[in-house]
Structure formats: structure tokens, C-alpha cells
Amino acid sequence: MDEKKIQKLQEMIDSHKRIVFFGGAGVSTESGIKDFRSVDGLYNQKYDYPPEEILSHTFFMQMPGEFYRFYYDKIISIDADPNPAHLKLAELEKAGKLTAVITQNIDGLHQKAGSENVLELHGTVLKNTCMRCGKKFGVEYMKAPKGGIPVCDKCGSIIKPEVVLYEEGLDDDVIRRSIRALSEADMLIVGGTSLVVYPAAGLIDYFRGDALVLINKGSTGREAGADLVITDPIGQVLGKIVVR
């Protein structure tokens, strides 16, 4: 790990007051959650159907049993714990340095670590809704079927996780709040994402601050405009930062 880059990151964080973090799957891999596009990620494993098809609205409506078999096996990770990246971001928020966490992840680990202003672009496994009567269910209720299809205890209809599937649009309010946070930020830390998933990745274009930091093990295609690029695991990097 390049200690000079860590020191520069420390100095940048110390000198800024409205920091926004924009993160992706790489933030949670150190918590044992597989990402989607790495060599051993979900997109490189074999199933009866491609993951992109399984995680689509059409597939969910037509084959909910197959959807939930994949969902319970590969998507929902109730027992995962936050890693140093999640914990440090929560600490920065508590200290008044970080104004928002904008995440493409659906695992809820930022909230579990203590972050409060978390903008989940692709939804969350923590919230679930009955498709008929609209009753809400927490993630613990979703563990009950043990691989089956979860149904509402009020009307018996199928429950859908509040995650954004393929063919579904992003939440307008989350987008609006994300744009506002980015446009008002004086520093943006992008971590654990290759910035290839749109429209989410395009949101960082709303950043107008003076410090852009990229922390990702692979290339993002945005290095040319960054003030600092670190290619080490984000948990190890942020774990070295002192909040003051």
C-alpha cells in the first residue's frame, strides 16, 4: 500500500467539510459479499438462466420460484457484517465531515455500520412489500421461507424485495437527493465501483467540488480527471484514516 497516497487522502479529508461517498460492490466484498463482475463474481458463474435475466422484472413476475432460489442463494446476505470501510464512513458522518453515502449496493451494511444518510440507488434487501395489499416486511421475515416464495401474512400474495430489478427505473426521490448531495459536495470519494453501471455511474458528473478521489482495485475510466487514485482494497485504505 502506498503510504504517501494514504497521507494525501488524510490531508484531503482533513481540509474538506462536505464529503460525499459514492460506492459500489467493492465496498462489500471485504464483508464476504460477492460482486457481480469480478472473475469469481455472479456474472461469471453458471446457472439455468443468466443472472441478468433472473434479476429482471419480467422473470420475477413469470418465475418467482426460480427468482427466489437465486435470491436466497446469491443475493441476500443477512448475516454479513460491516467492514472498516463501512465503519469509517459512518464515523465520518457522525463527525460532520460526510454528508451522504450514495451506494449501488442493496445489502444494508452502511446502515448496519451506523450511517444514517444513505441513498440506495438500487434499493435494499432490508425492505420488502406485498404486491397486493402493500404491507411492509423487514428482512427477518424474508428468512422464513428458507428458499421458498415469501408470501404476505395478511393477504397471502407474493412479497417483492424493494430492490431495483432490470427493466425497472431508479427511484426519482433517491436520484434527486443524490444529485443535490453531489452538487453541494466539496469532495467526492468514489470507491469499490468500476463506474460501468448506468444511469447510476453518470451521477458523479454532477460533482462540482475541487477534490475527486478514486479507490478501486480495477480501472474506472475516470482516472484522468481524478486528484488521487488508489488501487488498494477500500476497507484497508479507509481503515487507516483518522477522523478529526
Phi, psi and omega in degrees: 000136182279104183294332178294322178290323177297319179295320178295318177299317178301314181296322180293318179294320180298328188264004179238152187240346180231076184268137174241139176250131177241116187231163179226201188302328181297342177290328185260351181297330178286355173261007178090009179265126182291142172273183187262337191237003177285176183303323180252019180284178186298328183284351179249017175251161186256130176224174179297332178227152177297143179306323179299326179284317180300320183270035177250156179298318180299314181296317179302316182290325184271327184223064183299329178297314178293322178301310184289333175297316177291317183301312181290330183279322191234343187254305185282130182226074186296326187270001179291147180248150177299148176254180183305332178294310179301316184294320181291322178297320177295322179294319178295321178295315181299327180280357179083013181268328184253125184265336181197148168249119176254118187232146173268355182277157182241010190275347178076011184289332176296317178293321179297330179281343179118359177290143182251316181268079182250121181255107187264100185298325184251020177084198185207148175281349184285340182240139184215145187226136174293132184285346180260303186260350176083006179297141182265146179224142176279174184292331180296324178296327183288346178283339187302318184293342180052051177103349178272193179267120179287134181235153182294135179279000178258312184238353176082006181276168181291141175263137178246132174297147178276056174249149181275112179273165172302144183084355178254148180274158176288156181291126184299321182292320178296318178298313181300314181292324178294316179298318179296315180298317180293319182290336181264353184284146173261349177213138178234125174252118177256123186221141173068028179216142178272357178058045178246352181265114179251151012276355184305311184298331181291346182296331184294347177292346178278352179289131181236010182285187186251007181218112178245122181241133176246124177236104183200142182290336179245176180288147178249346184080003180244008186301326185300329182260006183271149177273339179205132178235124179236130185250027177259162178304133188295327178296320178292322180292304183292335177297340180270351182281137176258127179272123181210000000 
